[in-house]
Amino acid sequence: MQAAPVRATAIPSVTDALRAVESLLMSGGQRTARRNAWTSVLEDRRRAKDRVEAQRVLEEAGTTRTS
């Protein structure tokens, strides 16, 4: 006796669900603008993190030289 085949369907992620709602509610231009804005936010965060890291390295280098 063979077992019935198991069928797996992927459950959509929250991101996928939000994108689906977004596509229903917004025109293409608004969607593109929103995604571009979010990409800019993420890039700004990355640059800020890099600046903090660079500042920390410079401060550590300055304290080891004067010690």
mmCIF file as Biopython writes it, N, C-alpha, C and O atoms, coordinates in Angstrom:
data_model
#
loop_
_atom_site.group_PDB
_atom_site.id
_atom_site.type_symbol
_atom_site.label_atom_id
_atom_site.label_alt_id
_atom_site.label_comp_id
_atom_site.label_asym_id
_atom_site.label_entity_id
_atom_site.label_seq_id
_atom_site.pdbx_PDB_ins_code
_atom_site.Cartn_x
_atom_site.Cartn_y
_atom_site.Cartn_z
_atom_site.occupancy
_atom_site.B_iso_or_equiv
_atom_site.auth_seq_id
_atom_site.auth_asym_id
_atom_site.pdbx_PDB_model_num
ATOM 1   N N  . MET A ? 1  ? 0.828  -1.171 0.000   1.0 0.0 1  A 1 
ATOM 2   C CA . MET A ? 1  ? 0.000  0.000  0.000   1.0 0.0 1  A 1 
ATOM 3   C C  . MET A ? 1  ? 0.882  1.247  0.000   1.0 0.0 1  A 1 
ATOM 4   O O  . MET A ? 1  ? 1.754  1.399  0.856   1.0 0.0 1  A 1 
ATOM 5   N N  . GLN A ? 2  ? 0.654  2.125  -0.950  1.0 0.0 2  A 1 
ATOM 6   C CA . GLN A ? 2  ? 1.460  3.330  -1.063  1.0 0.0 2  A 1 
ATOM 7   C C  . GLN A ? 2  ? 0.787  4.495  -0.349  1.0 0.0 2  A 1 
ATOM 8   O O  . GLN A ? 2  ? -0.435 4.642  -0.363  1.0 0.0 2  A 1 
ATOM 9   N N  . ALA A ? 3  ? 1.626  5.314  0.275   1.0 0.0 3  A 1 
ATOM 10  C CA . ALA A ? 3  ? 1.110  6.515  0.936   1.0 0.0 3  A 1 
ATOM 11  C C  . ALA A ? 3  ? 0.802  7.571  -0.129  1.0 0.0 3  A 1 
ATOM 12  O O  . ALA A ? 3  ? 1.421  7.600  -1.192  1.0 0.0 3  A 1 
ATOM 13  N N  . ALA A ? 4  ? -0.141 8.412  0.172   1.0 0.0 4  A 1 
ATOM 14  C CA . ALA A ? 4  ? -0.490 9.488  -0.753  1.0 0.0 4  A 1 
ATOM 15  C C  . ALA A ? 4  ? 0.683  10.463 -0.848  1.0 0.0 4  A 1 
ATOM 16  O O  . ALA A ? 4  ? 1.353  10.726 0.151   1.0 0.0 4  A 1 
ATOM 17  N N  . PRO A ? 5  ? 0.934  10.999 -2.040  1.0 0.0 5  A 1 
ATOM 18  C CA . PRO A ? 5  ? 2.043  11.944 -2.173  1.0 0.0 5  A 1 
ATOM 19  C C  . PRO A ? 5  ? 1.787  13.204 -1.342  1.0 0.0 5  A 1 
ATOM 20  O O  . PRO A ? 5  ? 0.661  13.687 -1.226  1.0 0.0 5  A 1 
ATOM 21  N N  . VAL A ? 6  ? 2.864  13.703 -0.779  1.0 0.0 6  A 1 
ATOM 22  C CA . VAL A ? 6  ? 2.767  14.911 0.041   1.0 0.0 6  A 1 
ATOM 23  C C  . VAL A ? 6  ? 2.969  16.115 -0.862  1.0 0.0 6  A 1 
ATOM 24  O O  . VAL A ? 6  ? 3.927  16.172 -1.634  1.0 0.0 6  A 1 
ATOM 25  N N  . ARG A ? 7  ? 2.063  17.072 -0.761  1.0 0.0 7  A 1 
ATOM 26  C CA . ARG A ? 7  ? 2.191  18.286 -1.555  1.0 0.0 7  A 1 
ATOM 27  C C  . ARG A ? 7  ? 2.494  19.443 -0.620  1.0 0.0 7  A 1 
ATOM 28  O O  . ARG A ? 7  ? 1.753  19.706 0.328   1.0 0.0 7  A 1 
ATOM 29  N N  . ALA A ? 8  ? 3.571  20.114 -0.894  1.0 0.0 8  A 1 
ATOM 30  C CA . ALA A ? 8  ? 3.960  21.255 -0.072  1.0 0.0 8  A 1 
ATOM 31  C C  . ALA A ? 8  ? 3.787  22.529 -0.889  1.0 0.0 8  A 1 
ATOM 32  O O  . ALA A ? 8  ? 4.287  22.639 -2.008  1.0 0.0 8  A 1 
ATOM 33  N N  . THR A ? 9  ? 3.084  23.469 -0.322  1.0 0.0 9  A 1 
ATOM 34  C CA . THR A ? 9  ? 2.973  24.774 -0.968  1.0 0.0 9  A 1 
ATOM 35  C C  . THR A ? 9  ? 3.603  25.799 -0.034  1.0 0.0 9  A 1 
ATOM 36  O O  . THR A ? 9  ? 3.405  25.773 1.181   1.0 0.0 9  A 1 
ATOM 37  N N  . ALA A ? 10 ? 4.348  26.678 -0.627  1.0 0.0 10 A 1 
ATOM 38  C CA . ALA A ? 10 ? 5.045  27.685 0.167   1.0 0.0 10 A 1 
ATOM 39  C C  . ALA A ? 10 ? 4.048  28.690 0.729   1.0 0.0 10 A 1 
ATOM 40  O O  . ALA A ? 10 ? 3.160  29.176 0.030   1.0 0.0 10 A 1 
ATOM 41  N N  . ILE A ? 11 ? 4.221  28.981 2.000   1.0 0.0 11 A 1 
ATOM 42  C CA . ILE A ? 11 ? 3.401  30.009 2.637   1.0 0.0 11 A 1 
ATOM 43  C C  . ILE A ? 11 ? 4.061  31.347 2.322   1.0 0.0 11 A 1 
ATOM 44  O O  . ILE A ? 11 ? 5.257  31.522 2.553   1.0 0.0 11 A 1 
ATOM 45  N N  . PRO A ? 12 ? 3.279  32.294 1.792   1.0 0.0 12 A 1 
ATOM 46  C CA . PRO A ? 12 ? 3.900  33.578 1.445   1.0 0.0 12 A 1 
ATOM 47  C C  . PRO A ? 12 ? 4.428  34.295 2.682   1.0 0.0 12 A 1 
ATOM 48  O O  . PRO A ? 12 ? 3.832  34.247 3.758   1.0 0.0 12 A 1 
ATOM 49  N N  . SER A ? 13 ? 5.550  34.953 2.496   1.0 0.0 13 A 1 
ATOM 50  C CA . SER A ? 13 ? 6.133  35.705 3.613   1.0 0.0 13 A 1 
ATOM 51  C C  . SER A ? 13 ? 5.350  36.991 3.820   1.0 0.0 13 A 1 
ATOM 52  O O  . SER A ? 13 ? 4.529  37.377 2.988   1.0 0.0 13 A 1 
ATOM 53  N N  . VAL A ? 14 ? 5.615  37.639 4.932   1.0 0.0 14 A 1 
ATOM 54  C CA . VAL A ? 14 ? 4.969  38.920 5.220   1.0 0.0 14 A 1 
ATOM 55  C C  . VAL A ? 14 ? 5.341  39.925 4.138   1.0 0.0 14 A 1 
ATOM 56  O O  . VAL A ? 14 ? 4.503  40.716 3.704   1.0 0.0 14 A 1 
ATOM 57  N N  . THR A ? 15 ? 6.595  39.895 3.704   1.0 0.0 15 A 1 
ATOM 58  C CA . THR A ? 15 ? 7.039  40.811 2.655   1.0 0.0 15 A 1 
ATOM 59  C C  . THR A ? 15 ? 6.247  40.585 1.372   1.0 0.0 15 A 1 
ATOM 60  O O  . THR A ? 15 ? 5.813  41.539 0.726   1.0 0.0 15 A 1 
ATOM 61  N N  . ASP A ? 16 ? 6.063  39.321 1.009   1.0 0.0 16 A 1 
ATOM 62  C CA . ASP A ? 16 ? 5.294  39.017 -0.201  1.0 0.0 16 A 1 
ATOM 63  C C  . ASP A ? 16 ? 3.852  39.516 -0.069  1.0 0.0 16 A 1 
ATOM 64  O O  . ASP A ? 16 ? 3.286  40.063 -1.016  1.0 0.0 16 A 1 
ATOM 65  N N  . ALA A ? 17 ? 3.273  39.323 1.101   1.0 0.0 17 A 1 
ATOM 66  C CA . ALA A ? 17 ? 1.898  39.771 1.321   1.0 0.0 17 A 1 
ATOM 67  C C  . ALA A ? 17 ? 1.798  41.292 1.233   1.0 0.0 17 A 1 
ATOM 68  O O  . ALA A ? 17 ? 0.862  41.818 0.631   1.0 0.0 17 A 1 
ATOM 69  N N  . LEU A ? 18 ? 2.763  42.003 1.834   1.0 0.0 18 A 1 
ATOM 70  C CA . LEU A ? 18 ? 2.749  43.466 1.772   1.0 0.0 18 A 1 
ATOM 71  C C  . LEU A ? 18 ? 2.940  43.969 0.351   1.0 0.0 18 A 1 
ATOM 72  O O  . LEU A ? 18 ? 2.318  44.953 -0.049  1.0 0.0 18 A 1 
ATOM 73  N N  . ARG A ? 19 ? 3.789  43.307 -0.406  1.0 0.0 19 A 1 
ATOM 74  C CA . ARG A ? 19 ? 3.975  43.714 -1.803  1.0 0.0 19 A 1 
ATOM 75  C C  . ARG A ? 19 ? 2.711  43.490 -2.617  1.0 0.0 19 A 1 
ATOM 76  O O  . ARG A ? 19 ? 2.390  44.291 -3.495  1.0 0.0 19 A 1 
ATOM 77  N N  . ALA A ? 20 ? 1.994  42.419 -2.338  1.0 0.0 20 A 1 
ATOM 78  C CA . ALA A ? 20 ? 0.740  42.168 -3.043  1.0 0.0 20 A 1 
ATOM 79  C C  . ALA A ? 20 ? -0.282 43.254 -2.733  1.0 0.0 20 A 1 
ATOM 80  O O  . ALA A ? 20 ? -0.959 43.748 -3.635  1.0 0.0 20 A 1 
ATOM 81  N N  . VAL A ? 21 ? -0.397 43.627 -1.460  1.0 0.0 21 A 1 
ATOM 82  C CA . VAL A ? 21 ? -1.322 44.690 -1.082  1.0 0.0 21 A 1 
ATOM 83  C C  . VAL A ? 21 ? -0.875 46.011 -1.705  1.0 0.0 21 A 1 
ATOM 84  O O  . VAL A ? 21 ? -1.696 46.780 -2.205  1.0 0.0 21 A 1 
ATOM 85  N N  . GLU A ? 22 ? 0.413  46.263 -1.671  1.0 0.0 22 A 1 
ATOM 86  C CA . GLU A ? 22 ? 0.960  47.482 -2.257  1.0 0.0 22 A 1 
ATOM 87  C C  . GLU A ? 22 ? 0.613  47.577 -3.741  1.0 0.0 22 A 1 
ATOM 88  O O  . GLU A ? 22 ? 0.236  48.643 -4.227  1.0 0.0 22 A 1 
ATOM 89  N N  . SER A ? 23 ? 0.740  46.461 -4.457  1.0 0.0 23 A 1 
ATOM 90  C CA . SER A ? 23 ? 0.465  46.484 -5.893  1.0 0.0 23 A 1 
ATOM 91  C C  . SER A ? 23 ? -1.007 46.734 -6.181  1.0 0.0 23 A 1 
ATOM 92  O O  . SER A ? 23 ? -1.346 47.297 -7.222  1.0 0.0 23 A 1 
ATOM 93  N N  . LEU A ? 24 ? -1.880 46.325 -5.277  1.0 0.0 24 A 1 
ATOM 94  C CA . LEU A ? 24 ? -3.304 46.583 -5.460  1.0 0.0 24 A 1 
ATOM 95  C C  . LEU A ? 24 ? -3.662 48.034 -5.184  1.0 0.0 24 A 1 
ATOM 96  O O  . LEU A ? 24 ? -4.528 48.599 -5.851  1.0 0.0 24 A 1 
ATOM 97  N N  . LEU A ? 25 ? -3.004 48.635 -4.211  1.0 0.0 25 A 1 
ATOM 98  C CA . LEU A ? 25 ? -3.387 49.969 -3.763  1.0 0.0 25 A 1 
ATOM 99  C C  . LEU A ? 25 ? -2.680 51.112 -4.478  1.0 0.0 25 A 1 
ATOM 100 O O  . LEU A ? 25 ? -3.211 52.221 -4.545  1.0 0.0 25 A 1 
ATOM 101 N N  . MET A ? 26 ? -1.503 50.860 -5.007  1.0 0.0 26 A 1 
ATOM 102 C CA . MET A ? 26 ? -0.709 51.955 -5.563  1.0 0.0 26 A 1 
ATOM 103 C C  . MET A ? 26 ? -0.481 51.771 -7.057  1.0 0.0 26 A 1 
ATOM 104 O O  . MET A ? 26 ? -0.463 50.658 -7.581  1.0 0.0 26 A 1 
ATOM 105 N N  . SER A ? 27 ? -0.310 52.902 -7.713  1.0 0.0 27 A 1 
ATOM 106 C CA . SER A ? 27 ? 0.071  52.847 -9.120  1.0 0.0 27 A 1 
ATOM 107 C C  . SER A ? 27 ? 1.550  52.463 -9.210  1.0 0.0 27 A 1 
ATOM 108 O O  . SER A ? 27 ? 2.266  52.480 -8.209  1.0 0.0 27 A 1 
ATOM 109 N N  . GLY A ? 28 ? 1.988  52.123 -10.394 1.0 0.0 28 A 1 
ATOM 110 C CA . GLY A ? 28 ? 3.370  51.698 -10.578 1.0 0.0 28 A 1 
ATOM 111 C C  . GLY A ? 28 ? 4.386  52.748 -10.177 1.0 0.0 28 A 1 
ATOM 112 O O  . GLY A ? 28 ? 5.414  52.419 -9.585  1.0 0.0 28 A 1 
ATOM 113 N N  . GLY A ? 29 ? 4.112  54.022 -10.493 1.0 0.0 29 A 1 
ATOM 114 C CA . GLY A ? 29 ? 5.050  55.089 -10.156 1.0 0.0 29 A 1 
ATOM 115 C C  . GLY A ? 29 ? 5.219  55.261 -8.662  1.0 0.0 29 A 1 
ATOM 116 O O  . GLY A ? 29 ? 6.333  55.455 -8.175  1.0 0.0 29 A 1 
ATOM 117 N N  . GLN A ? 30 ? 4.116  55.189 -7.933  1.0 0.0 30 A 1 
ATOM 118 C CA . GLN A ? 30 ? 4.202  55.307 -6.477  1.0 0.0 30 A 1 
ATOM 119 C C  . GLN A ? 30 ? 4.969  54.134 -5.882  1.0 0.0 30 A 1 
ATOM 120 O O  . GLN A ? 30 ? 5.754  54.301 -4.948  1.0 0.0 30 A 1 
ATOM 121 N N  . ARG A ? 31 ? 4.739  52.967 -6.422  1.0 0.0 31 A 1 
ATOM 122 C CA . ARG A ? 31 ? 5.419  51.768 -5.930  1.0 0.0 31 A 1 
ATOM 123 C C  . ARG A ? 31 ? 6.927  51.910 -6.134  1.0 0.0 31 A 1 
ATOM 124 O O  . ARG A ? 31 ? 7.716  51.612 -5.238  1.0 0.0 31 A 1 
ATOM 125 N N  . THR A ? 32 ? 7.311  52.365 -7.314  1.0 0.0 32 A 1 
ATOM 126 C CA . THR A ? 32 ? 8.731  52.540 -7.615  1.0 0.0 32 A 1 
ATOM 127 C C  . THR A ? 32 ? 9.345  53.598 -6.702  1.0 0.0 32 A 1 
ATOM 128 O O  . THR A ? 32 ? 10.448 53.417 -6.185  1.0 0.0 32 A 1 
ATOM 129 N N  . ALA A ? 33 ? 8.632  54.691 -6.508  1.0 0.0 33 A 1 
ATOM 130 C CA . ALA A ? 33 ? 9.140  55.757 -5.642  1.0 0.0 33 A 1 
ATOM 131 C C  . ALA A ? 33 ? 9.321  55.259 -4.217  1.0 0.0 33 A 1 
ATOM 132 O O  . ALA A ? 33 ? 10.322 55.573 -3.572  1.0 0.0 33 A 1 
ATOM 133 N N  . ARG A ? 34 ? 8.369  54.493 -3.723  1.0 0.0 34 A 1 
ATOM 134 C CA . ARG A ? 34 ? 8.462  53.977 -2.360  1.0 0.0 34 A 1 
ATOM 135 C C  . ARG A ? 34 ? 9.642  53.020 -2.220  1.0 0.0 34 A 1 
ATOM 136 O O  . ARG A ? 34 ? 10.376 53.080 -1.234  1.0 0.0 34 A 1 
ATOM 137 N N  . ARG A ? 35 ? 9.824  52.149 -3.188  1.0 0.0 35 A 1 
ATOM 138 C CA . ARG A ? 35 ? 10.956 51.209 -3.127  1.0 0.0 35 A 1 
ATOM 139 C C  . ARG A ? 35 ? 12.283 51.951 -3.216  1.0 0.0 35 A 1 
ATOM 140 O O  . ARG A ? 35 ? 13.237 51.607 -2.518  1.0 0.0 35 A 1 
ATOM 141 N N  . ASN A ? 36 ? 12.347 52.972 -4.073  1.0 0.0 36 A 1 
ATOM 142 C CA . ASN A ? 36 ? 13.578 53.764 -4.175  1.0 0.0 36 A 1 
ATOM 143 C C  . ASN A ? 36 ? 13.867 54.481 -2.860  1.0 0.0 36 A 1 
ATOM 144 O O  . ASN A ? 36 ? 15.017 54.556 -2.427  1.0 0.0 36 A 1 
ATOM 145 N N  . ALA A ? 37 ? 12.827 55.002 -2.234  1.0 0.0 37 A 1 
ATOM 146 C CA . ALA A ? 37 ? 13.010 55.695 -0.953  1.0 0.0 37 A 1 
ATOM 147 C C  . ALA A ? 37 ? 13.514 54.723 0.101   1.0 0.0 37 A 1 
ATOM 148 O O  . ALA A ? 37 ? 14.415 55.058 0.869   1.0 0.0 37 A 1 
ATOM 149 N N  . TRP A ? 38 ? 12.948 53.528 0.148   1.0 0.0 38 A 1 
ATOM 150 C CA . TRP A ? 38 ? 13.375 52.539 1.140   1.0 0.0 38 A 1 
ATOM 151 C C  . TRP A ? 38 ? 14.817 52.112 0.883   1.0 0.0 38 A 1 
ATOM 152 O O  . TRP A ? 38 ? 15.587 51.927 1.825   1.0 0.0 38 A 1 
ATOM 153 N N  . THR A ? 39 ? 15.181 51.955 -0.379  1.0 0.0 39 A 1 
ATOM 154 C CA . THR A ? 39 ? 16.558 51.606 -0.719  1.0 0.0 39 A 1 
ATOM 155 C C  . THR A ? 39 ? 17.506 52.700 -0.233  1.0 0.0 39 A 1 
ATOM 156 O O  . THR A ? 39 ? 18.592 52.406 0.266   1.0 0.0 39 A 1 
ATOM 157 N N  . SER A ? 40 ? 17.099 53.957 -0.379  1.0 0.0 40 A 1 
ATOM 158 C CA . SER A ? 40 ? 17.919 55.074 0.102   1.0 0.0 40 A 1 
ATOM 159 C C  . SER A ? 40 ? 18.068 55.044 1.617   1.0 0.0 40 A 1 
ATOM 160 O O  . SER A ? 40 ? 19.149 55.312 2.141   1.0 0.0 40 A 1 
ATOM 161 N N  . VAL A ? 41 ? 17.002 54.725 2.316   1.0 0.0 41 A 1 
ATOM 162 C CA . VAL A ? 41 ? 17.057 54.629 3.781   1.0 0.0 41 A 1 
ATOM 163 C C  . VAL A ? 41 ? 18.054 53.554 4.193   1.0 0.0 41 A 1 
ATOM 164 O O  . VAL A ? 41 ? 18.885 53.774 5.074   1.0 0.0 41 A 1 
ATOM 165 N N  . LEU A ? 42 ? 17.970 52.395 3.557   1.0 0.0 42 A 1 
ATOM 166 C CA . LEU A ? 42 ? 18.883 51.300 3.894   1.0 0.0 42 A 1 
ATOM 167 C C  . LEU A ? 42 ? 20.336 51.678 3.598   1.0 0.0 42 A 1 
ATOM 168 O O  . LEU A ? 42 ? 21.238 51.345 4.366   1.0 0.0 42 A 1 
ATOM 169 N N  . GLU A ? 43 ? 20.554 52.374 2.480   1.0 0.0 43 A 1 
ATOM 170 C CA . GLU A ? 43 ? 21.914 52.802 2.124   1.0 0.0 43 A 1 
ATOM 171 C C  . GLU A ? 43 ? 22.432 53.835 3.124   1.0 0.0 43 A 1 
ATOM 172 O O  . GLU A ? 43 ? 23.598 53.786 3.517   1.0 0.0 43 A 1 
ATOM 173 N N  . ASP A ? 44 ? 21.575 54.767 3.538   1.0 0.0 44 A 1 
ATOM 174 C CA . ASP A ? 44 ? 21.976 55.750 4.549   1.0 0.0 44 A 1 
ATOM 175 C C  . ASP A ? 44 ? 22.364 55.067 5.852   1.0 0.0 44 A 1 
ATOM 176 O O  . ASP A ? 44 ? 23.345 55.451 6.489   1.0 0.0 44 A 1 
ATOM 177 N N  . ARG A ? 45 ? 21.600 54.058 6.249   1.0 0.0 45 A 1 
ATOM 178 C CA . ARG A ? 45 ? 21.916 53.316 7.479   1.0 0.0 45 A 1 
ATOM 179 C C  . ARG A ? 45 ? 23.254 52.619 7.356   1.0 0.0 45 A 1 
ATOM 180 O O  . ARG A ? 45 ? 24.041 52.591 8.303   1.0 0.0 45 A 1 
ATOM 181 N N  . ARG A ? 46 ? 23.511 52.051 6.178   1.0 0.0 46 A 1 
ATOM 182 C CA . ARG A ? 46 ? 24.786 51.349 5.969   1.0 0.0 46 A 1 
ATOM 183 C C  . ARG A ? 46 ? 25.949 52.332 6.052   1.0 0.0 46 A 1 
ATOM 184 O O  . ARG A ? 46 ? 26.969 52.042 6.676   1.0 0.0 46 A 1 
ATOM 185 N N  . ARG A ? 47 ? 25.792 53.497 5.419   1.0 0.0 47 A 1 
ATOM 186 C CA . ARG A ? 47 ? 26.866 54.502 5.465   1.0 0.0 47 A 1 
ATOM 187 C C  . ARG A ? 47 ? 27.089 55.009 6.885   1.0 0.0 47 A 1 
ATOM 188 O O  . ARG A ? 47 ? 28.231 55.224 7.293   1.0 0.0 47 A 1 
ATOM 189 N N  . ALA A ? 48 ? 26.019 55.200 7.637   1.0 0.0 48 A 1 
ATOM 190 C CA . ALA A ? 48 ? 26.151 55.655 9.025   1.0 0.0 48 A 1 
ATOM 191 C C  . ALA A ? 48 ? 26.894 54.617 9.851   1.0 0.0 48 A 1 
ATOM 192 O O  . ALA A ? 48 ? 27.744 54.962 10.672  1.0 0.0 48 A 1 
ATOM 193 N N  . LYS A ? 49 ? 26.576 53.356 9.634   1.0 0.0 49 A 1 
ATOM 194 C CA . LYS A ? 49 ? 27.264 52.273 10.356  1.0 0.0 49 A 1 
ATOM 195 C C  . LYS A ? 49 ? 28.751 52.267 9.995   1.0 0.0 49 A 1 
ATOM 196 O O  . LYS A ? 49 ? 29.604 52.087 10.863  1.0 0.0 49 A 1 
ATOM 197 N N  . ASP A ? 50 ? 29.056 52.465 8.704   1.0 0.0 50 A 1 
ATOM 198 C CA . ASP A ? 50 ? 30.453 52.518 8.270   1.0 0.0 50 A 1 
ATOM 199 C C  . ASP A ? 50 ? 31.190 53.700 8.893   1.0 0.0 50 A 1 
ATOM 200 O O  . ASP A ? 50 ? 32.353 53.573 9.278   1.0 0.0 50 A 1 
ATOM 201 N N  . ARG A ? 51 ? 30.512 54.864 8.995   1.0 0.0 51 A 1 
ATOM 202 C CA . ARG A ? 51 ? 31.138 56.046 9.612   1.0 0.0 51 A 1 
ATOM 203 C C  . ARG A ? 51 ? 31.457 55.793 11.082  1.0 0.0 51 A 1 
ATOM 204 O O  . ARG A ? 51 ? 32.528 56.161 11.564  1.0 0.0 51 A 1 
ATOM 205 N N  . VAL A ? 52 ? 30.525 55.167 11.789  1.0 0.0 52 A 1 
ATOM 206 C CA . VAL A ? 52 ? 30.748 54.868 13.208  1.0 0.0 52 A 1 
ATOM 207 C C  . VAL A ? 52 ? 31.937 53.923 13.364  1.0 0.0 52 A 1 
ATOM 208 O O  . VAL A ? 52 ? 32.776 54.106 14.246  1.0 0.0 52 A 1 
ATOM 209 N N  . GLU A ? 53 ? 31.997 52.920 12.506  1.0 0.0 53 A 1 
ATOM 210 C CA . GLU A ? 53 ? 33.106 51.965 12.567  1.0 0.0 53 A 1 
ATOM 211 C C  . GLU A ? 53 ? 34.437 52.653 12.250  1.0 0.0 53 A 1 
ATOM 212 O O  . GLU A ? 53 ? 35.439 52.410 12.923  1.0 0.0 53 A 1 
ATOM 213 N N  . ALA A ? 54 ? 34.446 53.509 11.230  1.0 0.0 54 A 1 
ATOM 214 C CA . ALA A ? 54 ? 35.680 54.227 10.869  1.0 0.0 54 A 1 
ATOM 215 C C  . ALA A ? 54 ? 36.113 55.142 12.011  1.0 0.0 54 A 1 
ATOM 216 O O  . ALA A ? 54 ? 37.302 55.228 12.318  1.0 0.0 54 A 1 
ATOM 217 N N  . GLN A ? 55 ? 35.167 55.819 12.636  1.0 0.0 55 A 1 
ATOM 218 C CA . GLN A ? 55 ? 35.492 56.701 13.763  1.0 0.0 55 A 1 
ATOM 219 C C  . GLN A ? 55 ? 36.100 55.896 14.917  1.0 0.0 55 A 1 
ATOM 220 O O  . GLN A ? 55 ? 37.072 56.326 15.537  1.0 0.0 55 A 1 
ATOM 221 N N  . ARG A ? 56 ? 35.520 54.730 15.196  1.0 0.0 56 A 1 
ATOM 222 C CA . ARG A ? 56 ? 36.037 53.887 16.270  1.0 0.0 56 A 1 
ATOM 223 C C  . ARG A ? 56 ? 37.472 53.448 15.973  1.0 0.0 56 A 1 
ATOM 224 O O  . ARG A ? 56 ? 38.329 53.465 16.857  1.0 0.0 56 A 1 
ATOM 225 N N  . VAL A ? 57 ? 37.723 53.060 14.738  1.0 0.0 57 A 1 
ATOM 226 C CA . VAL A ? 57 ? 39.075 52.617 14.358  1.0 0.0 57 A 1 
ATOM 227 C C  . VAL A ? 57 ? 40.066 53.766 14.487  1.0 0.0 57 A 1 
ATOM 228 O O  . VAL A ? 57 ? 41.175 53.579 14.988  1.0 0.0 57 A 1 
ATOM 229 N N  . LEU A ? 58 ? 39.667 54.966 14.031  1.0 0.0 58 A 1 
ATOM 230 C CA . LEU A ? 58 ? 40.564 56.128 14.126  1.0 0.0 58 A 1 
ATOM 231 C C  . LEU A ? 58 ? 40.851 56.490 15.583  1.0 0.0 58 A 1 
ATOM 232 O O  . LEU A ? 58 ? 41.983 56.821 15.935  1.0 0.0 58 A 1 
ATOM 233 N N  . GLU A ? 59 ? 39.823 56.426 16.420  1.0 0.0 59 A 1 
ATOM 234 C CA . GLU A ? 59 ? 40.024 56.729 17.837  1.0 0.0 59 A 1 
ATOM 235 C C  . GLU A ? 59 ? 40.949 55.718 18.494  1.0 0.0 59 A 1 
ATOM 236 O O  . GLU A ? 59 ? 41.814 56.089 19.288  1.0 0.0 59 A 1 
ATOM 237 N N  . GLU A ? 60 ? 40.773 54.437 18.168  1.0 0.0 60 A 1 
ATOM 238 C CA . GLU A ? 60 ? 41.640 53.408 18.723  1.0 0.0 60 A 1 
ATOM 239 C C  . GLU A ? 60 ? 43.082 53.589 18.243  1.0 0.0 60 A 1 
ATOM 240 O O  . GLU A ? 60 ? 44.022 53.401 19.014  1.0 0.0 60 A 1 
ATOM 241 N N  . ALA A ? 61 ? 43.254 53.954 16.975  1.0 0.0 61 A 1 
ATOM 242 C CA . ALA A ? 61 ? 44.600 54.159 16.444  1.0 0.0 61 A 1 
ATOM 243 C C  . ALA A ? 61 ? 45.244 55.359 17.126  1.0 0.0 61 A 1 
ATOM 244 O O  . ALA A ? 61 ? 46.443 55.341 17.403  1.0 0.0 61 A 1 
ATOM 245 N N  . GLY A ? 62 ? 44.468 56.394 17.399  1.0 0.0 62 A 1 
ATOM 246 C CA . GLY A ? 62 ? 45.004 57.574 18.064  1.0 0.0 62 A 1 
ATOM 247 C C  . GLY A ? 62 ? 45.396 57.307 19.505  1.0 0.0 62 A 1 
ATOM 248 O O  . GLY A ? 62 ? 46.391 57.855 19.978  1.0 0.0 62 A 1 
ATOM 249 N N  . THR A ? 63 ? 44.646 56.487 20.211  1.0 0.0 63 A 1 
ATOM 250 C CA . THR A ? 63 ? 44.974 56.199 21.610  1.0 0.0 63 A 1 
ATOM 251 C C  . THR A ? 63 ? 46.163 55.261 21.711  1.0 0.0 63 A 1 
ATOM 252 O O  . THR A ? 63 ? 46.926 55.352 22.673  1.0 0.0 63 A 1 
ATOM 253 N N  . THR A ? 64 ? 46.345 54.371 20.761  1.0 0.0 64 A 1 
ATOM 254 C CA . THR A ? 64 ? 47.500 53.464 20.851  1.0 0.0 64 A 1 
ATOM 255 C C  . THR A ? 64 ? 48.786 54.183 20.496  1.0 0.0 64 A 1 
ATOM 256 O O  . THR A ? 64 ? 49.847 53.808 20.995  1.0 0.0 64 A 1 
ATOM 257 N N  . ARG A ? 65 ? 48.730 55.215 19.643  1.0 0.0 65 A 1 
ATOM 258 C CA . ARG A ? 65 ? 49.923 55.955 19.292  1.0 0.0 65 A 1 
ATOM 259 C C  . ARG A ? 65 ? 50.414 56.818 20.455  1.0 0.0 65 A 1 
ATOM 260 O O  . ARG A ? 65 ? 51.617 56.944 20.682  1.0 0.0 65 A 1 
ATOM 261 N N  . THR A ? 66 ? 49.466 57.411 21.190  1.0 0.0 66 A 1 
ATOM 262 C CA . THR A ? 66 ? 49.863 58.301 22.280  1.0 0.0 66 A 1 
ATOM 263 C C  . THR A ? 66 ? 50.220 57.548 23.553  1.0 0.0 66 A 1 
ATOM 264 O O  . THR A ? 66 ? 50.775 58.139 24.479  1.0 0.0 66 A 1 
ATOM 265 N N  . SER A ? 67 ? 49.923 56.288 23.617  1.0 0.0 67 A 1 
ATOM 266 C CA . SER A ? 67 ? 50.175 55.519 24.840  1.0 0.0 67 A 1 
ATOM 267 C C  . SER A ? 67 ? 51.637 55.185 24.979  1.0 0.0 67 A 1 
ATOM 268 O O  . SER A ? 67 ? 52.033 54.540 25.950  1.0 0.0 67 A 1 
#
